[in-house]
Amino acid sequence: MTFIGLLLVLLGWILLLFGGQLSLVAASAMGRPLPIEVDPGRIDVAQSLIMSGFGFAILGALRAGVGTLRQFFEAVLQRAAATKAQPAPAPPSPARVDPDAVVERGWIRDRPFVRYADGSVEVETLLGVRRFGSFADAEGFVGS
């Protein structure tokens, strides 16, 4: 479409610049003389060809540009869809800690205790070994 538009522009300029001579050559080739006054619309036709040609050229360029943009955005959308289709990697699982692993040993007042990895505390009481949920609970029990 752009090529056709530029061709129309070229024809319009040829008609505008050389139209008078071309009409005289055509008239003499046909064997009858043709005065220039008989060709009053030549300038109007040439201007129309030039403007129409520029319109076609611009329309062709816009059509090609919009087609390129459409292809670009389709590629972007396909890439985005492919990214969404892949499952997210699983978050790294924290290292399993054995809840019965001993973290600390010590004394609360005069009682021995053992702190485990899960935060619980075992204290030897007068009635035997007792397990508490936290160090604060064990301290509160022994302190009373």
LINRACOR-V272093 format. One record per residue. N is the residue number from 1. SS is DSSP state (alpha for helix, beta for strand, coil for the rest). PHI is phi in whole degrees, 0 to 359 (999 if undefined). Layout:
n->[N/N]
ss->[SS/SS]
phi->[PHI/PHI]
//
This chain:
n->[1/2/3/4/5/6/7/8/9/10/11/12/13/14/15/16/17/18/19/20/21/22/23/24/25/26/27/28/29/30/31/32/33/34/35/36/37/38/39/40/41/42/43/44/45/46/47/48/49/50/51/52/53/54/55/56/57/58/59/60/61/62/63/64/65/66/67/68/69/70/71/72/73/74/75/76/77/78/79/80/81/82/83/84/85/86/87/88/89/90/91/92/93/94/95/96/97/98/99/100/101/102/103/104/105/106/107/108/109/110/111/112/113/114/115/116/117/118/119/120/121/122/123/124/125/126/127/128/129/130/131/132/133/134/135/136/137/138/139/140/141/142/143/144]
ss->[coil/alpha/alpha/alpha/alpha/alpha/alpha/alpha/alpha/alpha/alpha/alpha/alpha/alpha/alpha/alpha/alpha/alpha/alpha/alpha/alpha/alpha/alpha/alpha/alpha/alpha/alpha/alpha/alpha/alpha/coil/coil/coil/coil/coil/alpha/alpha/alpha/alpha/coil/coil/alpha/alpha/alpha/alpha/alpha/alpha/alpha/alpha/alpha/alpha/alpha/alpha/alpha/alpha/alpha/alpha/alpha/alpha/alpha/alpha/alpha/alpha/alpha/alpha/alpha/alpha/alpha/alpha/alpha/alpha/alpha/alpha/alpha/alpha/alpha/alpha/alpha/alpha/alpha/alpha/alpha/alpha/alpha/alpha/coil/coil/coil/coil/coil/coil/coil/coil/coil/coil/coil/coil/coil/coil/coil/coil/beta/beta/beta/beta/beta/beta/beta/coil/coil/beta/beta/beta/beta/beta/beta/coil/coil/coil/coil/beta/beta/beta/beta/beta/coil/coil/beta/beta/beta/beta/beta/coil/coil/alpha/alpha/alpha/alpha/alpha/alpha/alpha/alpha/alpha/coil]
phi->[999/294/297/298/298/293/294/296/298/299/298/297/292/297/294/291/276/242/296/297/293/295/291/292/295/294/292/289/291/276/95/230/286/234/290/293/296/287/250/284/271/300/294/296/295/296/297/296/297/296/294/296/298/297/298/298/296/295/298/296/294/296/297/294/294/293/297/294/298/298/297/298/291/296/296/295/295/295/296/294/294/293/292/290/290/285/291/291/296/295/295/297/284/295/298/292/253/292/297/265/286/282/260/208/234/185/231/247/55/249/247/284/224/227/261/257/297/278/98/283/228/254/235/277/256/295/265/128/280/231/254/244/289/213/294/296/297/295/295/296/290/290/288/275]
//
